[in-house]
Amino acid sequence: MCSISGVLTNVDPAAYADAVTRMNAALTHRGPDDHGLVIRGDVVLGNTRLAVIDTSDAGHQPMNDPESGNWITYNGETYNFKQLRNEIDSEGQVQPWRSSSDTEVVLRAYSMWGVYAFRRLRGMFALALWDESRRTLLLARDPLGIKPLYYYRTEQLFVFASELRALLASGLVPRKLSSEGVDSYLANGSVEAPLTIVDGVKQLLPGEYLQVRTVADERIEVTVARFSIADHQGAVFRSRAEAVARLRSELEESVRLHLVSDVQLGVFLSGGMDSSVMVALTSRIAGDPPRTFSVVFDEPAFSEAPHARTIAAKFRTDHSETRLNEDQLLEMLPHALASLDQPTMDGINTFVVSKAVKNAGVTVALSGLGGDELFAGYPSFKRALKVDAMSPLSKRLLRAASGIGKLALNGSTQRSKFWQLAASDCAPVDVYRITRQLFAPDYVRRLTQRERRPVRPCCESSNDVVNQIAELELRGYMTNTLLRDTDAMSMAHSLEVRVPLVDVKVVEFALSLPGRWKLGNGTNGVPKPLLADAVADLLPRELLARPKMGFTLPFEKWMQGRLRHEIEDVIADDARISNTGMVVDNVREVWRKFLQKPRAIGWSRPWSLYVLARWCEINGVTPR
């Protein structure tokens, strides 16, 4: 695991070496074990390395392929690299291998198969590759968006990095706030790619690659293409039980691949189903009990400690708990906020557990992230089915009543969402968009005094309502919030987090199954029954039947306690709020409503405004 950065220009590339050096320095937390920089052709490539596979100097980056002359800077893990290495050997590759790293395999795979090689990589990655013969820079990101990649371009300059803040550190990117990015953040709680919070900076989409080269008049030409995972067609099984058995096999294979490491490995254990599945499968496959880590709270309603302890005891793991209270949060909050690569309403929880894992001497951790998106663990799935089952007449009547309903909202966010859905087309994309919405469109306009047309998510590859929601959750909330936050907050501690459920083969298989299997016909009363049935022989029934809690900090209580003063200091400061481009009085209105009716407005809305103001302040980004 590493960070990547670089510049492409044909106007004296060597003059930009200092800029790439600054980006490397800003990314040291992602790769404290080694760093490198190379100038070749029109590019300057940079890398910082967290040594996980082949920790020797042979894994140094940027890495060169002497036969083709190509160079690569690579951030990620290719879990099937041994299989690909064997294929390359079998196809007549005679050049000796210089390392046992996956980076060298990716470099050779491109030389042999071209951009088709990107589709064959099973893992998480963001890479930049200089094709010497074509004098072209290629940037690629894994098809599920696990690893991030940002870029900025002008007519004569192209700059890229693993983190947006590294681009700012280069000195080549103006620290100007993106009004579109702010609108997206307020609507969703995170900025939806390809937008970012900084004007002119874009994020490469999952499964996308760029080809960048200089053309006549020293201009930069960028072309975009995709290599995303295969279209999933409905798999044919004689029975649901047969599909469950196949799912178990796919899960075991994914976990087995994700356990490949030359450094110590642990597992996040919240006590919920997904993390418990990771512990159960890891214990079964590795043979030895893993190290497990939990964050616990004094507030019983938020603590899953008893359930995590039950799993730890069952599988005899070396279990560690980190107790977090309000005072400890306030103490670590400055570091946590400074670690956010982009503002987000989430992420602090991952910062806390990642810090605990790294302090225990662990460099790689497995997470159960992705289970809710693939196996229908969110309310949006059942909600979409209920709406889809409504008759056309019922939908028309509901739409007709929505105008009156909006007049009686009484400040309730949930009622507002209900009437927004009633006024919509009631399609799965509407259910997803409104369910995931942070601020309603009219409130975004109040906060920014800008008109914003809501972006309608796209979902074209399935007619199955449950699978449509799964795709929307995978492409939206998971990629733009969960994976992005996990990457930033874990790498802030030089910790690599792996997500075996977010694996191309697991995802392809899960999306090929009928959605109804994920909500019914499984173990009675058990959430995510398809996943539960696949591991029913490994986990206690009482855990499988337990309602989902979610790994959430007690923000509602803390924001009315000592954390309140920290937030009020920011919201009371006209300059700090104006620096976000938002209307000061309307931001304060959100805070007042929260203090008056915390359940009605929800903690995430005032918290997101506070985070945006602090992020802009920390990173010197203004609306100028």
C-alpha positions as CSV (number, residue, x, y, z in Angstrom):
1,M,0.0,0.0,0.0
2,C,1.4,3.4,-1.0
3,S,0.6,6.9,-2.2
4,I,1.1,8.1,-5.8
5,S,1.6,11.5,-7.2
6,G,3.0,13.2,-10.3
7,V,3.0,15.9,-13.0
8,L,2.8,15.6,-16.7
9,T,4.0,18.5,-18.9
10,N,6.4,18.9,-21.9
11,V,7.4,22.3,-20.6
12,D,10.5,21.3,-18.7
13,P,9.2,18.5,-16.5
14,A,12.3,18.7,-14.2
15,A,11.1,22.1,-13.0
16,Y,8.2,20.3,-11.3
17,A,10.3,17.9,-9.3
18,D,10.0,20.1,-6.2
19,A,6.2,20.1,-6.5
20,V,6.1,16.3,-6.6
21,T,8.5,16.2,-3.6
22,R,6.1,18.4,-1.7
23,M,3.2,16.0,-2.6
24,N,5.4,13.1,-1.4
25,A,6.0,14.9,1.9
26,A,2.2,15.5,2.3
27,L,1.6,11.8,1.8
28,T,4.2,10.4,4.1
29,H,1.5,9.1,6.5
30,R,0.3,6.8,3.7
31,G,3.8,5.4,3.0
32,P,6.3,5.9,5.9
33,D,8.6,3.1,4.9
34,D,10.1,4.4,1.6
35,H,9.7,7.2,-0.9
36,G,10.8,7.7,-4.5
37,L,10.7,10.2,-7.4
38,V,11.6,9.7,-11.1
39,I,11.7,12.1,-14.1
40,R,11.0,10.3,-17.4
41,G,9.8,11.7,-20.7
42,D,7.1,14.3,-20.0
43,V,6.3,13.1,-16.4
44,V,7.6,13.3,-12.9
45,L,6.3,10.4,-10.8
46,G,6.3,10.2,-7.0
47,N,5.6,7.5,-4.5
48,T,5.6,6.8,-0.8
49,R,5.4,3.2,0.4
50,L,3.8,1.3,3.2
51,A,5.5,-2.1,2.8
52,V,3.0,-4.9,3.0
53,I,4.0,-7.5,0.3
54,D,7.7,-7.9,-0.4
55,T,8.9,-5.5,2.3
56,S,12.5,-5.5,0.8
57,D,14.1,-2.8,-1.3
58,A,13.1,-4.7,-4.4
59,G,9.6,-3.3,-4.0
60,H,10.8,0.3,-4.3
61,Q,8.7,2.7,-6.4
62,P,8.4,4.3,-8.9
63,M,9.3,0.9,-10.6
64,N,10.7,0.4,-14.0
65,D,10.2,-2.4,-16.5
66,P,13.6,-2.5,-18.3
67,E,12.2,-4.5,-21.3
68,S,9.4,-2.0,-22.2
69,G,10.9,1.1,-20.6
70,N,7.5,1.7,-18.8
71,W,7.3,3.1,-15.3
72,I,4.7,2.7,-12.6
73,T,3.7,4.3,-9.3
74,Y,1.1,2.1,-7.7
75,N,-1.2,2.3,-4.6
76,G,-3.1,-0.9,-3.7
77,E,-3.0,-4.6,-3.4
78,T,-3.6,-7.0,-6.3
79,Y,-4.6,-10.2,-4.5
80,N,-4.4,-12.5,-7.5
81,F,-0.9,-11.3,-8.4
82,K,0.6,-14.8,-8.0
83,Q,-1.9,-16.2,-10.5
84,L,-1.2,-13.4,-13.0
85,R,2.5,-13.9,-12.5
86,N,2.2,-17.6,-13.5
87,E,0.1,-16.6,-16.6
88,I,2.8,-14.1,-17.6
89,D,5.4,-16.8,-17.3
90,S,3.3,-19.3,-19.2
91,E,2.9,-16.9,-22.1
92,G,6.7,-16.9,-22.7
93,Q,7.9,-14.1,-20.6
94,V,11.6,-14.7,-20.2
95,Q,12.7,-11.6,-18.3
96,P,13.7,-12.6,-14.8
97,W,11.5,-11.2,-11.9
98,R,13.3,-8.8,-9.7
99,S,10.9,-8.8,-6.8
100,S,8.0,-10.8,-5.3
101,S,5.8,-7.7,-5.2
102,D,2.4,-7.3,-6.9
103,T,3.6,-3.9,-8.3
104,E,6.0,-5.6,-10.7
105,V,3.3,-8.0,-11.8
106,V,0.9,-5.1,-12.6
107,L,3.7,-3.4,-14.6
108,R,4.5,-6.6,-16.6
109,A,0.8,-7.3,-17.1
110,Y,0.3,-4.0,-18.8
111,S,3.3,-4.6,-21.0
112,M,1.7,-7.9,-22.1
113,W,-2.0,-7.1,-22.2
114,G,-2.3,-3.4,-22.4
115,V,-5.2,-1.6,-20.7
116,Y,-7.1,-5.0,-20.6
117,A,-4.7,-5.8,-17.7
118,F,-6.6,-3.4,-15.5
119,R,-9.7,-5.5,-15.7
120,R,-7.8,-8.6,-14.7
121,L,-6.5,-7.1,-11.4
122,R,-8.5,-8.5,-8.5
123,G,-8.0,-6.1,-5.6
124,M,-7.9,-2.4,-4.8
125,F,-5.8,0.0,-6.6
126,A,-5.1,3.5,-8.0
127,L,-2.1,3.6,-10.4
128,A,-0.2,5.9,-12.8
129,L,1.8,4.3,-15.5
130,W,4.1,6.0,-18.0
131,D,4.0,4.1,-21.4
132,E,7.4,4.9,-22.8
133,S,6.8,3.9,-26.4
134,R,3.5,5.8,-26.6
135,R,4.7,8.7,-24.5
136,T,1.4,8.5,-22.7
137,L,0.5,8.6,-19.0
138,L,-2.3,6.2,-17.9
139,L,-4.2,6.6,-14.6
140,A,-6.6,3.9,-13.5
141,R,-8.7,3.2,-10.4
142,D,-10.2,-0.1,-9.3
143,P,-13.7,-0.9,-10.5
144,L,-15.3,-0.5,-7.0
145,G,-13.6,2.7,-6.0
146,I,-11.7,1.4,-2.9
147,K,-8.6,3.5,-3.5
148,P,-8.9,7.2,-4.4
149,L,-7.2,9.2,-7.2
150,Y,-7.5,12.9,-7.8
151,Y,-6.3,15.1,-10.6
152,Y,-6.1,18.7,-11.8
153,R,-5.4,20.0,-15.3
154,T,-4.7,23.1,-17.3
155,E,-3.8,23.4,-20.9
156,Q,-0.2,22.7,-20.2
157,L,-0.2,20.9,-16.9
158,F,-1.7,17.7,-15.5
159,V,-1.2,17.0,-11.7
160,F,-2.5,13.9,-9.9
161,A,-2.2,12.4,-6.4
162,S,-3.8,9.9,-4.0
163,E,-5.2,12.7,-1.8
164,L,-6.7,16.0,-2.7
165,R,-4.7,17.7,0.1
166,A,-1.5,16.5,-1.6
167,L,-2.6,18.4,-4.7
168,L,-3.0,21.5,-2.6
169,A,0.5,20.9,-1.1
170,S,2.0,20.9,-4.6
171,G,1.5,24.6,-4.9
172,L,0.1,24.0,-8.4
173,V,-3.6,23.9,-7.5
174,P,-5.5,27.1,-6.4
175,R,-7.1,26.7,-2.9
176,K,-10.5,27.7,-4.2
177,L,-13.8,26.2,-2.9
178,S,-16.0,24.5,-5.5
179,S,-19.5,25.8,-5.3
180,E,-20.8,22.6,-7.0
181,G,-18.8,20.5,-4.5
182,V,-20.3,22.4,-1.5
183,D,-23.8,21.8,-2.9
184,S,-23.1,18.1,-3.4
185,Y,-21.7,17.9,0.1
186,L,-24.7,19.5,1.7
187,A,-27.1,17.3,-0.3
188,N,-25.3,14.0,0.5
189,G,-23.0,14.4,3.5
190,S,-20.0,13.9,1.2
191,V,-19.0,15.2,-2.3
192,E,-20.1,12.9,-5.1
193,A,-17.3,12.0,-7.6
194,P,-16.2,13.2,-10.0
195,L,-16.7,16.4,-8.2
196,T,-14.5,17.4,-5.2
197,I,-14.7,20.2,-2.6
198,V,-11.9,22.1,-4.5
199,D,-12.6,23.9,-7.7
200,G,-11.0,22.3,-10.7
201,V,-10.0,19.1,-8.9
202,K,-11.7,16.0,-10.1
203,Q,-11.8,12.4,-8.8
204,L,-11.4,9.5,-11.1
205,L,-14.5,7.4,-11.1
206,P,-14.4,3.7,-10.1
207,G,-13.4,1.5,-13.1
208,E,-12.2,4.4,-15.1
209,Y,-8.9,5.1,-16.7
210,L,-7.4,8.2,-18.3
211,Q,-4.8,8.5,-21.1
212,V,-2.9,11.8,-20.8
213,R,-0.4,13.1,-23.3
214,T,1.0,16.3,-24.7
215,V,0.0,17.3,-28.2
216,A,0.6,20.2,-30.6
217,D,1.2,23.6,-29.0
218,E,2.3,21.9,-25.8
219,R,-1.4,21.3,-24.8
220,I,-2.5,18.4,-22.6
221,E,-5.0,15.9,-24.1
222,V,-7.0,13.7,-21.8
223,T,-9.2,10.8,-22.9
224,V,-11.4,8.8,-20.6
225,A,-12.5,5.2,-20.8
226,R,-13.9,2.5,-18.5
227,F,-13.0,-1.1,-17.7
228,S,-15.6,-1.7,-14.9
229,I,-16.7,-5.2,-13.7
230,A,-18.6,-7.4,-16.1
231,D,-22.3,-6.9,-16.7
232,H,-24.1,-9.3,-14.3
233,Q,-26.8,-11.5,-15.7
234,G,-29.0,-13.5,-13.5
235,A,-27.3,-16.7,-12.5
236,V,-29.2,-20.0,-12.9
237,F,-29.5,-22.2,-9.9
238,R,-31.6,-25.2,-9.2
239,S,-32.3,-23.9,-5.7
240,R,-31.6,-21.1,-3.4
241,A,-29.6,-23.5,-1.3
242,E,-27.3,-24.0,-4.2
243,A,-26.8,-20.3,-4.5
244,V,-26.0,-20.0,-0.8
245,A,-23.4,-22.7,-1.1
246,R,-21.8,-20.9,-4.0
247,L,-21.9,-17.6,-2.0
248,R,-20.0,-19.3,0.8
249,S,-17.4,-20.5,-1.6
250,E,-17.0,-17.0,-3.1
251,L,-16.6,-15.4,0.4
252,E,-14.0,-18.0,1.5
253,E,-12.0,-17.4,-1.7
254,S,-12.1,-13.6,-1.2
255,V,-11.1,-13.8,2.4
256,R,-8.3,-16.2,1.6
257,L,-6.9,-13.8,-1.0
258,H,-7.2,-10.8,1.3
259,L,-5.1,-12.6,4.0
260,V,-2.0,-12.5,1.9
261,S,0.4,-10.3,3.7
262,D,4.0,-10.1,4.9
263,V,3.1,-8.0,7.9
264,Q,0.8,-8.5,11.0
265,L,-2.9,-8.5,10.2
266,G,-6.0,-7.9,12.4
267,V,-9.8,-7.6,12.0
268,F,-12.3,-4.8,12.9
269,L,-14.9,-6.4,15.1
270,S,-17.9,-4.2,15.9
271,G,-20.2,-7.0,17.0
272,G,-22.5,-6.8,14.0
273,M,-23.1,-9.5,11.4
274,D,-20.6,-8.2,8.7
275,S,-17.6,-7.9,11.0
276,S,-18.5,-11.2,12.7
277,V,-18.5,-12.9,9.3
278,M,-15.0,-11.5,8.7
279,V,-13.8,-13.0,12.0
280,A,-15.5,-16.3,11.5
281,L,-14.1,-16.8,7.9
282,T,-10.6,-15.5,8.9
283,S,-10.4,-17.9,11.8
284,R,-11.6,-20.8,9.6
285,I,-9.2,-20.1,6.7
286,A,-6.1,-18.8,8.6
287,G,-6.2,-21.6,11.1
288,D,-5.0,-19.4,13.9
289,P,-7.3,-17.0,15.8
290,P,-6.9,-13.4,14.5
291,R,-6.4,-10.3,16.5
292,T,-9.6,-8.3,16.8
293,F,-10.4,-4.7,17.7
294,S,-13.5,-2.9,18.9
295,V,-14.5,0.6,19.9
296,V,-16.9,0.7,22.9
297,F,-18.9,3.5,24.5
298,D,-20.3,4.2,28.0
299,E,-23.7,4.7,26.4
300,P,-25.4,1.3,26.3
301,A,-27.6,2.2,23.3
302,F,-24.5,2.7,21.1
303,S,-22.1,0.0,22.5
304,E,-22.0,-3.4,20.9
305,A,-19.3,-4.6,23.3
306,P,-21.2,-7.6,24.6
307,H,-21.8,-8.9,21.1
308,A,-18.2,-8.3,20.0
309,R,-17.0,-10.1,23.2
310,T,-19.2,-13.1,22.4
311,I,-17.7,-13.5,18.9
312,A,-14.2,-12.9,20.2
313,A,-14.7,-15.6,22.9
314,K,-16.2,-18.1,20.4
315,F,-13.3,-17.8,18.0
316,R,-10.7,-17.3,20.8
317,T,-9.3,-14.1,19.2
318,D,-6.8,-11.9,20.8
319,H,-9.3,-9.1,21.4
320,S,-8.7,-5.5,22.3
321,E,-11.3,-2.8,23.2
322,T,-10.8,0.9,22.9
323,R,-13.2,2.9,25.2
324,L,-14.2,6.2,23.8
325,N,-15.9,9.0,25.7
326,E,-16.7,12.6,25.0
327,D,-13.5,13.9,26.6
328,Q,-11.3,11.6,24.6
329,L,-13.2,12.6,21.4
330,L,-12.5,16.2,22.1
331,E,-8.8,15.4,22.6
332,M,-8.4,13.6,19.3
333,L,-10.8,15.8,17.3
334,P,-8.2,18.2,15.9
335,H,-6.1,15.3,14.5
336,A,-9.2,13.6,13.2
337,L,-10.4,16.7,11.4
338,A,-6.9,17.4,10.0
339,S,-6.9,13.8,8.6
340,L,-10.1,14.3,6.5
341,D,-9.1,14.5,2.8
342,Q,-12.5,16.0,2.0
343,P,-15.2,17.1,4.4
344,T,-17.6,14.3,5.4
345,M,-20.4,13.8,8.0
346,D,-18.9,10.4,8.8
347,G,-15.4,9.0,9.3
348,I,-14.5,9.8,13.0
349,N,-15.4,6.3,14.0
350,T,-12.9,4.8,11.6
351,F,-10.2,7.2,12.8
352,V,-10.7,6.0,16.3
353,V,-10.5,2.2,15.6
354,S,-7.7,2.7,13.1
355,K,-5.6,4.5,15.7
356,A,-6.1,1.6,18.2
357,V,-5.2,-1.0,15.6
358,K,-2.0,0.7,14.5
359,N,-1.0,1.4,18.1
360,A,-1.2,-2.4,18.7
361,G,1.5,-2.9,16.0
362,V,-0.9,-4.1,13.3
363,T,-0.3,-2.8,9.7
364,V,-3.3,-4.5,7.8
365,A,-6.9,-4.9,9.0
366,L,-9.9,-6.6,7.5
367,S,-13.3,-4.8,7.6
368,G,-16.8,-6.1,6.9
369,L,-17.7,-2.9,4.9
370,G,-19.9,-3.7,2.0
371,G,-22.2,-6.2,3.5
372,D,-25.2,-3.9,3.9
373,E,-24.9,-2.7,0.3
374,L,-24.7,-6.1,-1.2
375,F,-27.1,-8.0,1.0
376,A,-29.9,-5.5,1.6
377,G,-29.0,-4.3,5.1
378,Y,-30.3,-0.8,4.8
379,P,-33.9,0.5,5.1
380,S,-33.7,1.8,1.5
381,F,-34.2,-1.8,0.2
382,K,-37.5,-2.6,1.9
383,R,-38.7,1.0,1.3
384,A,-38.1,0.7,-2.4
385,L,-40.0,-2.6,-2.6
386,K,-42.9,-1.1,-0.8
387,V,-43.1,1.9,-3.1
388,D,-42.7,-0.3,-6.2
389,A,-45.6,-2.5,-5.0
390,M,-47.9,0.5,-4.9
391,S,-50.5,0.7,-7.6
392,P,-50.3,3.6,-10.2
393,L,-53.5,5.1,-8.7
394,S,-52.0,5.1,-5.2
395,K,-48.9,6.8,-6.5
396,R,-51.0,9.5,-8.2
397,L,-53.0,10.1,-5.1
398,L,-49.9,10.3,-3.0
399,R,-48.4,12.8,-5.4
400,A,-51.5,14.9,-5.4
401,A,-51.4,15.0,-1.5
402,S,-47.8,15.9,-1.3
403,G,-48.4,19.7,-1.8
404,I,-50.6,19.8,1.2
405,G,-48.4,17.5,3.2
406,K,-45.4,19.7,2.8
407,L,-47.2,22.5,4.6
408,A,-47.5,20.4,7.8
409,L,-43.8,19.3,8.1
410,N,-43.3,20.8,11.5
411,G,-39.5,20.7,11.2
412,S,-39.3,17.0,10.9
413,T,-36.6,15.7,8.5
414,Q,-38.3,12.3,8.2
415,R,-41.7,13.9,7.3
416,S,-39.9,16.1,4.8
417,K,-38.4,13.0,3.1
418,F,-41.7,11.2,3.0
419,W,-43.4,14.1,1.1
420,Q,-40.5,14.5,-1.2
421,L,-40.8,10.9,-2.1
422,A,-44.5,11.3,-2.6
423,A,-43.9,14.1,-5.0
424,S,-41.3,12.1,-7.0
425,D,-41.7,9.4,-9.6
426,C,-41.4,6.8,-6.8
427,A,-38.7,5.0,-8.7
428,P,-35.9,3.1,-6.9
429,V,-33.5,6.0,-7.8
430,D,-35.8,8.4,-6.0
431,V,-36.0,6.2,-2.9
432,Y,-32.3,5.9,-2.8
433,R,-31.6,9.6,-3.4
434,I,-34.1,10.9,-0.8
435,T,-33.2,8.2,1.8
436,R,-29.5,9.2,1.6
437,Q,-30.2,12.9,1.4
438,L,-28.6,15.1,4.1
439,F,-30.3,18.5,3.3
440,A,-33.3,18.8,1.0
441,P,-32.8,20.8,-2.2
442,D,-34.7,23.8,-0.8
443,Y,-32.6,23.9,2.3
444,V,-29.3,23.6,0.3
445,R,-30.6,26.8,-1.5
446,R,-31.2,28.5,1.8
447,L,-27.7,27.7,3.0
448,T,-25.9,28.7,-0.1
449,Q,-28.4,31.1,-1.9
450,R,-27.7,29.1,-5.1
451,E,-30.0,27.2,-7.3
452,R,-29.0,23.5,-7.5
453,R,-30.7,20.9,-9.7
454,P,-30.7,17.6,-7.8
455,V,-28.5,15.0,-9.5
456,R,-30.5,11.9,-10.3
457,P,-28.3,8.7,-9.8
458,C,-28.1,6.4,-12.8
459,C,-28.9,2.7,-12.5
460,E,-29.3,0.9,-15.8
461,S,-28.1,-2.7,-15.5
462,S,-30.9,-4.4,-13.6
463,N,-34.7,-4.5,-13.6
464,D,-34.6,-6.0,-10.1
465,V,-35.6,-3.4,-7.6
466,V,-33.4,-4.8,-4.8
467,N,-30.4,-5.1,-7.1
468,Q,-31.0,-1.5,-8.4
469,I,-30.8,-0.2,-4.8
470,A,-27.7,-2.3,-4.2
471,E,-26.0,-0.8,-7.3
472,L,-27.0,2.7,-6.2
473,E,-25.6,2.1,-2.7
474,L,-22.4,0.6,-4.1
475,R,-21.8,3.5,-6.5
476,G,-23.0,6.2,-4.1
477,Y,-22.9,6.0,-0.4
478,M,-20.3,3.2,-0.2
479,T,-17.8,4.7,-2.7
480,N,-18.3,8.4,-1.9
481,T,-18.6,8.1,1.9
482,L,-17.7,4.8,3.4
483,L,-14.7,3.8,1.3
484,R,-13.3,7.3,1.0
485,D,-13.5,7.9,4.8
486,T,-12.1,4.5,5.5
487,D,-9.1,5.2,3.2
488,A,-8.4,8.6,4.6
489,M,-8.8,7.8,8.3
490,S,-6.9,4.5,8.2
491,M,-4.1,5.8,6.1
492,A,-3.7,8.7,8.5
493,H,-2.3,6.0,10.9
494,S,-0.4,4.2,8.1
495,L,-2.9,1.3,8.4
496,E,-4.1,-0.6,5.3
497,V,-7.7,-1.6,5.5
498,R,-9.0,-4.4,3.3
499,V,-12.6,-5.1,2.4
500,P,-13.2,-8.7,1.3
501,L,-16.9,-8.2,0.7
502,V,-16.1,-5.4,-1.8
503,D,-14.4,-7.9,-4.1
504,V,-15.2,-7.9,-7.9
505,K,-16.2,-11.6,-7.9
506,V,-18.2,-11.4,-4.7
507,V,-20.0,-8.3,-6.0
508,E,-20.6,-9.8,-9.5
509,F,-22.1,-12.9,-7.9
510,A,-24.3,-11.1,-5.4
511,L,-25.7,-8.8,-8.0
512,S,-26.5,-11.7,-10.3
513,L,-28.9,-13.2,-7.7
514,P,-32.6,-12.4,-7.4
515,G,-33.2,-9.5,-5.0
516,R,-36.0,-11.3,-3.2
517,W,-33.5,-13.9,-1.9
518,K,-31.7,-11.1,0.0
519,L,-34.9,-10.0,1.9
520,G,-36.8,-13.2,2.3
521,N,-36.9,-17.0,2.2
522,G,-33.9,-17.3,4.4
523,T,-33.6,-18.0,8.1
524,N,-36.8,-16.6,9.6
525,G,-36.5,-13.2,11.3
526,V,-32.8,-12.7,10.3
527,P,-31.6,-9.5,8.6
528,K,-29.5,-10.1,5.4
529,P,-30.8,-13.7,5.2
530,L,-28.7,-14.7,2.2
531,L,-25.4,-13.7,3.9
532,A,-26.7,-15.2,7.2
533,D,-27.5,-18.5,5.6
534,A,-24.0,-18.7,4.0
535,V,-22.4,-18.6,7.4
536,A,-25.1,-20.2,9.5
537,D,-22.8,-23.0,10.6
538,L,-20.2,-20.6,11.9
539,L,-22.1,-17.9,13.8
540,P,-24.5,-18.1,16.7
541,R,-28.2,-17.8,15.7
542,E,-28.8,-15.1,18.3
543,L,-26.2,-12.9,16.6
544,L,-27.6,-13.5,13.1
545,A,-31.1,-12.6,14.3
546,R,-30.1,-9.4,16.1
547,P,-31.3,-6.1,14.4
548,K,-28.7,-3.9,12.8
549,M,-27.2,-1.2,15.0
550,G,-24.6,0.5,12.9
551,F,-21.2,1.7,14.1
552,T,-22.2,5.3,15.2
553,L,-20.8,7.5,17.9
554,P,-23.2,9.1,20.4
555,F,-23.0,12.4,18.7
556,E,-26.6,13.5,19.5
557,K,-25.8,13.3,23.3
558,W,-22.3,14.7,23.0
559,M,-23.3,17.6,20.9
560,Q,-25.5,18.7,23.7
561,G,-22.7,18.3,26.2
562,R,-19.1,19.4,26.2
563,L,-18.8,19.0,22.4
564,R,-21.5,21.7,22.1
565,H,-19.0,24.4,23.1
566,E,-16.5,23.4,20.3
567,I,-19.3,23.5,17.7
568,E,-20.7,26.8,18.9
569,D,-17.3,28.5,18.8
570,V,-17.2,27.8,15.1
571,I,-20.8,28.5,14.3
572,A,-20.7,31.8,16.2
573,D,-17.7,33.0,14.2
574,D,-19.0,34.9,11.1
575,A,-15.6,34.7,9.3
576,R,-15.4,30.9,9.7
577,I,-18.9,30.3,8.3
578,S,-18.5,32.9,5.5
579,N,-15.3,31.1,4.5
580,T,-17.5,28.1,3.5
581,G,-19.6,30.3,1.1
582,M,-22.7,29.6,3.3
583,V,-25.2,32.1,4.7
584,V,-24.3,32.7,8.3
585,D,-27.8,33.2,9.7
586,N,-29.1,30.1,8.0
587,V,-26.3,27.9,9.3
588,R,-27.0,29.1,12.8
589,E,-30.7,28.4,12.2
590,V,-29.8,24.7,11.7
591,W,-27.9,24.7,15.0
592,R,-30.8,26.3,16.9
593,K,-33.2,23.8,15.5
594,F,-31.0,20.9,16.6
595,L,-30.8,22.2,20.1
596,Q,-34.5,22.7,20.3
597,K,-35.5,19.4,18.6
598,P,-32.4,17.2,18.2
599,R,-34.4,14.1,17.0
600,A,-36.4,16.1,14.5
601,I,-33.4,17.7,12.8
602,G,-30.8,15.0,13.5
603,W,-27.2,15.4,14.6
604,S,-25.6,14.9,11.2
605,R,-26.9,18.2,9.8
606,P,-25.3,20.6,12.2
607,W,-22.2,18.4,12.5
608,S,-21.7,18.4,8.7
609,L,-21.8,22.2,8.7
610,Y,-19.2,22.3,11.5
611,V,-16.9,19.9,9.7
612,L,-17.1,21.9,6.5
613,A,-16.1,25.1,8.3
614,R,-13.2,23.4,10.1
615,W,-12.0,21.6,6.9
616,C,-11.9,24.9,5.0
617,E,-10.1,26.6,7.9
618,I,-7.5,23.8,8.3
619,N,-6.8,23.5,4.6
620,G,-6.9,27.2,3.7
621,V,-9.6,26.8,1.1
622,T,-11.9,29.8,0.5
623,P,-14.7,30.7,-2.0
624,R,-12.6,33.5,-3.6
